[in-house]
Structure formats: C-alpha cells, structure tokens
C-alpha cells in the first residue's frame, strides 16, 4: 500500500472511483507519512488529522453510494497557510496572526471541497509570503527533501516540500514574484501560476494584491491541469483537454540577455538541451525583445513594497518587533513615494501591452526557473558566474516577469544539477494555460529525472 504514496492523482483517481482504494485508508497513509517526516521537513505548521479523517469518511460513503465528484474526490492535499479554511487557524506564517481563525473558506477551498478533496493541514510558508527562503522565524525553516540542509524555495516552501516528500498528493500555493514556481523548481515538482484573474484570490491573505496568484503544486502536469479544472473561475473543466505533448509548429521565444543572463552553466545547458529536443519534435525557435523589460525589477519591487506596507500599516506602527527580522529590516527602509507607485503601475501597463503584441508572434517563452540550485539554509549571498550576488538575483530574476505582466507560467522539472532538481519555466499568452500545460507535458514525457529525493531514498 505504501507505494500508493508515490503515485500521481491521475493514477490513483480511477482506483478510488472504482472502489479499489479507500479514501479513508489513503488519507490515513498520507497523514501517517506526513507525521513521520514532518520533524525532518517541517512542511506543515498544522496537520488537521481529525478533520481530514472525517472528510475521508464522508468521501468514502459518497463514492460507495455512487456519487463521484471527480478526480480530486477522496484525494488528500495540503493548503498553504495564507489560504483560509473555515474554523482552521491560518497563521500566515506569522506571530501576529498565530491565533487567527477565519470564519469562511477561500473561494478555491470552496471549489476543492465541492470536488471532494481532503485537506490534510496548513503548510509552512515564509512569513506573510514576503520572501523566497521559507526560513520562518516563528515556525522554523522548511527543509528541502532532496537535501535537508538546503532551502525548498518560497514563499510556498511548505507546499513544495510536502508534495516532493509525498506528505500530500498535491498542494495549493500562492505566487507574487515566483512563490509557486521557485519551490516547484527547488523541490522537483510542477508548479503552475495561472493568468491573473483566472483563479480567485478571495479568502487568501494578500502580499500584494495586484501581483498575487493562487495555483496548483503537483507531482505531474496532468495533476496540475486537473486541479485547475476545479479552481478556475473561467475555463473550468477544460484544461486536461488536448494534453498530447505534440509541439509541432509551437513557436518558442527566448530572450538570452534577460532570461539566460548569469545562469549556472549546467542549468543553462540542461534548459537549452530541452529546447533543442522540442525543436527536433517540430517546435520553432525565435528570439525576441521587450522595450520595457529593463524596468521590470524596479517596478515589481515598488508595487510589492507599497502594497505590502499599506496592508500592514497598523502593525508596522504598533507591533514592529513581532515581525521577523527580514520584514523588520524592510519596514525600517524608506517607502516608495506615491509618484513611484503610480509610475511603477504605468510600467506594468507598458509591459502588459508589449506582451500582448509579443504573443501574436510566439506561443511560449522558455527559460530556466532559477539561475542556481537551491542554496544552503541561512545563505544570503551566492556565487553566480564567478560573482557574489544576492540570493534574490539567483532565485527571483526569471519568475517575477509573469507576476507584473499577469501571464500564465509553469515550472516543470527538467533534470538534476549537483543532485538537486532543475526547473524549466514556460510562460504563455494571457489565458492560454492550455498551451503552457501542453508544452510542459511534452517536457515531462522526456522523463528527465529518474530518482527520488534523498530523504525518501534514505528512509524507505
């Protein structure tokens, strides 16, 4: 039965539907596994065994009575702790909200609950989703299952680690500058940030509302598509259609000066190798430029810092020492001016218009997700292309493009470097998740990773 843990949702859903696997037994298996490994990984802030087991019993009775709600019915999944579940504590990774109990479900939770999903607990995250290490000062660092001394990425680090360590079959994450795709890449799983507006953010504690997205973090591309089928506000139920992996005629755009600038040579080689394979399969390759791309980093930072400061204004003034050090350091800095914020929003509009024009010429952009492998927990500076750079330059540079533009983007595992997963990022046109997912499916079919995380190899 333990081998079931390593299966995808696609693989086990039919067995649940056909009453060959019990949701009650499956949920107990996942919960036992999560409790066994959480001391090592620290993926969960809270494991909600009682609620999960009750939901599993309900799912089992429904299926026995001939009521089957779909592929996520009876499937145990984890939820990032800034996404509200009614009457469950949502700490948002913080001290200030450590006892906060929402009185309603997030919209995505409503949809997943209607689909019969079982919630195993609330997943660890960077405090208030502020950063990318998931070294949480209040609930402890999350550890990467591939190497427990390394970060899992963030801010959805608990989500990435839980799925990679099979402590949940899938998870929900949020993404403001890369917080789904960064841990997906670091932990060797699939992470999808949909188009801005495709999935409702209602009932999720925001980091920066104009940049925030909720999306699936899963073992496979099809599992991500299946979840998007449930949680989408528009296009619901359509995303698994046409997942063939056929890329003939697909127009791939690359921007070497931006998306391949200062990348670990092995990562760059792996990603270019995948692109070459897709071209051999019939895809077409072209280069592109965007006039406003050099302004992206500044504009993203200004928007994020302004909206974060506004949201936390009262606590910034009254409880500054209850934040972790990285947020305390941030709130001591001079805030962007109103003029800066409005200018940043104008740059955002320019980039959106430029992208609309660009995607009339291409279908997808492909790049590395991260420029480096996940660093050791506690590192703030890393070596990249012979230079010492900030951690943010290695982990955020390629992902925040699709937050400020709102374009859909996915990270898909595409190989290993120094024994750690390498993620490939695919960015698509607005509301063209189907193209993004199908391109990712073509990469997945290449079967480029043939081993499990060290944590599992050493303990199973």
C-alpha positions, 0 to 999 in steps of 0.5 A: 500500500505504501507505494500508493504514496508515490503515485500521481492523482491521475493514477490513483483517481480511477482506483478510488472511483472504482472502489479499489482504494479507500479514501479513508485508508489513503488519507490515513497513509498520507497523514501517517507519512506526513507525521513521520517526516514532518520533524525532518521537513517541517512542511506543515505548521498544522496537520488537521488529522481529525478533520481530514479523517472525517472528510475521508469518511464522508468521501468514502460513503459518497463514492460507495453510494455512487456519487463521484465528484471527480478526480480530486474526490477522496484525494488528500492535499495540503493548503498553504497557510495564507489560504483560509479554511473555515474554523482552521487557524491560518497563521500566515506564517506569522506571530501576529496572526498565530491565533487567527481563525477565519470564519469562511473558506477561500473561494478555491477551498470552496471549489476543492471541497465541492470536488471532494478533496481532503485537506490534510493541514496548513503548510509552512510558508515564509512569513506573510509570503514576503520572501523566497527562503521559507526560513520562518522565524516563528515556525522554523525553516522548511527543509528541502527533501532532496537535501535537508540542509538546503532551502525548498524555495518560497514563499510556498516552501511548505507546499513544495516540500510536502508534495516532493516528500509525498506528505500530500498528493498535491498542494495549493500555493500562492505566487507574487514574484515566483512563490509557486514556481521557485519551490516547484523548481527547488523541490522537483515538482510542477508548479503552475501560476495561472493568468491573473484573474483566472483563479480567485484570490478571495479568502487568501491573505494578500502580499500584494494584491495586484501581483498575487496568484493562487495555483496548483503544486503537483507531482505531474502536469496532468495533476496540475491541469486537473486541479485547475479544472476545479479552481478556475473561475473561467475555463473550468473543466477544460484544461486536461483537454488536448494534453498530447505533448505534440509541439509541432509548429509551437513557436518558442521565444527566448530572450538570452540577455534577460532570461539566460543572463548569469545562469549556472552553466549546467542549468543553462545547458540542461534548459537549452538541451530541452529546447533543442529536443522540442525543436527536433519534435517540430517546435520553432525557435525565435528570439525576441525583445521587450522595450520595457523589460529593463524596468521590470525589477524596479517596478515589481519591487515598488508595487510589492513594497507599497502594497505590502506596507499599506496592508500592514500599516497598523502593525508596522506602527504598533507591533514592529518587533513581532515581525521577523527580522527580514520584514523588520529590516524592510519596514525600517527602509524608506517607502516608495513615494506615491509618484513611484507607485503610480509610475511603477503601475504605468510600467506594468501597463507598458509591459502588459501591452508589449506582451500582448503584441509579443504573443501574436508572434510566439506561443511560449517563452522558455527559460530556466526557473532559477539561475542556481540550485537551491542554496544552503539554509541561512545563505544570503549571498551566492556565487553566480558566474564567478560573482557574489550576488544576492540570493534574490538575483539567483532565485527571483530574476526569471519568475517575477516577469509573469507576476507584473505582466499577469501571464500564465507560467509553469515550472516543470522539472527538467533534470538534476544539477549537483543532485538537486532538481532543475526547473524549466519555466514556460510562460504563455499568452494571457489565458492560454494555460492550455498551451503552457500545460501542453508544452510542459507535458511534452517536457515531462514525457522526456522523463528527465529525472529518474530518482527520488529525493534523498530523504525518501531514498534514505528512509524507505 
